[in-house]
Amino acid sequence: MRAEAVDRVRLVFTLFDADGNGVIEAEDFELMASRVVAAAHEADAGRRSALTTAFRTFWGALSEQLDDNRDGRVDFEEFRAVVLAPERFDSALTEFAQALTAVADPNGDGLVERPLFVATMTAIGFATPNIHALFDALEPMGTEQVSVSAWAESIREYYNPDAAGISDHLVGQPVG
């Protein structure tokens, strides 16, 4: 596993632990979903509902695969052991990526404007400089928009232990 992937594991655990109690639980995903839905207030109710469902589905897939002792909580050791095995979470991760990008594209034109991208990623918990670095790495169009498909692919890439590049913009100091 690449060193950058280990850094992504640490960061995503911290983000998923939305209440900061040191473990990931269903309540963390509910909290994160509510934050993102609030940030994406321009999205219609259907898109916001789909995002909340995607957060719940993602938690369900993670807890099924990672909660070894079945206590309803995933600690860092359980998380680190297998979270970067995207094949184990493929359908939940794809649903999550599609729902997240859809709420940030309220008019459905396949493009996400920088302010809504930043608001959405901030609601998840990423650092503002890193969010801007990722947006720039996604090669925005002249109108300060990135494609939904490019962003969704970067979300899936984040969980790939062998991936390098775009997803690394969210970890540590912004690259580039």
Secondary structure as GFF3:
##gff-version 3
##sequence-region A 1 176
A	DSSP	alpha_helix	3	16	.	.	.	ID=ss1
A	DSSP	alpha_helix	26	39	.	.	.	ID=ss2
A	DSSP	alpha_helix	45	66	.	.	.	ID=ss3
A	DSSP	alpha_helix	76	82	.	.	.	ID=ss4
A	DSSP	three_ten_helix	86	88	.	.	.	ID=ss5
A	DSSP	alpha_helix	90	103	.	.	.	ID=ss6
A	DSSP	beta_strand	111	113	.	.	.	ID=ss7
A	DSSP	alpha_helix	114	124	.	.	.	ID=ss8
A	DSSP	alpha_helix	128	137	.	.	.	ID=ss9
A	DSSP	beta_strand	145	147	.	.	.	ID=ss10
A	DSSP	alpha_helix	148	158	.	.	.	ID=ss11
A	DSSP	three_ten_helix	166	170	.	.	.	ID=ss12
###
